Amino acid sequence: MAPLAERMRPQTLDDIIGQEHLTAKGSVLHKAITEGHIPSMIFWGPPGSGKTTLAHIIANETHVPFHTLSAISSGVKDVREVLSIATHEKNPILFIDEIHRLSPAVEEVL
């Protein structure tokens, strides 16, 4: 059984409480998701504010492949593996958690 936090995580934009300026119908992000035109984005906020959840929701609602890496534990090899998979997919999303901790070597690969 999945941990409680995983089971309680919002699954759609409509499930998100707060951030209405981003997630409400008619907002810029909501329009981008419903139209399937997702730009590059950086989510900033304190731990537990929903950055990862929002990335998962975007992938789910746009029906695109979702890949996640942690800048803390991922190295060049991990990034190259994900990129080699993602190049064969249509409009994949790459979510990099803790991006501010990305090593210079990994930055060069991206």
N, C-alpha and C positions, 0 to 999 in steps of 0.2 A: 504494500500500500504506500502511496506517495505521502511525503510529509504534509502536515496540515497547511503550511504556507503555500505549497504547490497546489493543493486542492482548493484553496481559497483565492488564489491568484485570479484576477479578472481575465476573461477570455475574449471579450470584444470591447470595442470603444464604448459601447453603451454601458458596460459593467464598471467602467472607471468612475470613481467619485473624485470630484475636484478637477482642476485644470480644464474647466469648461471652455476657456478661451482657445484651447488647443483641440479638444476632443468633441465638443458639441457639434451637432449637425450644422453645416454652414461654415464651420471654422476652416482655416487654411489646411490644417493637417487632415481633418476629416474629409475634405474635398480631395486632397491628394491621394488618400487611401482609396476612396470610393472610385476615383478615376484611374487608379493604378499608376500614377505618375509620382513615384517616391524619389525625392531628391536625397543627396547625401546629407546626413544630419549628425549633429553631436548633441547628445542629451547630457545636461549638467544638473546636478542636484545632490543632496545628501543621500547616504545609504538608506535604502528602504523607501525612496520616493517614487519608484515605479519605472525607472529607466529601462531595465531589462524587460519588465512586463510589457511596456509599450512597444519595445522592439519585437517581442514575440507576437503581440496583437497585430502589428503591421504586417508581419510575415503571414500570419494566419488569414487575415482578412484580404490580403492580396494574392494568396495562394502561390507564394514563391518560396523557393528553397531558403532555409535559414541556417546560417553557420555562426557559431560563436567561439570566440577565443578570449582568453584572459591574458592581458598584457603582462601580468605578473609571472605566469607560469608557461607561457607559450614562447617558443623560440623560432628561429628562422625555419627550421624543418617543419614545424607545425603550420606556420603560415603558408609555406610553399605547398604543403599537402592540401590545405583548404582551397588555396587559389587554383591548384590543378583540377580539383573537383568542380569548383565554381565556374571555371571557364567553359565547361560543357553544359551549363544550366542556363535557363532563361531568367534574367533579372534576379540573380540571387542577392540575398542580404547577408552582409558580413557584420556581425556585432562584435566589437572589441571592448570588453569590460576593462575598466581601469586604464584607459588609453593614455592617460597622463604618465603612466609608468612604462610606456613602450620603450624598448631599448633601441639605440641608434641602428644596430644591425637589422632589427626587424623593420624599422622605419624605412630603410633602404629597399627592402623587398617589396613593401607596399607602395 
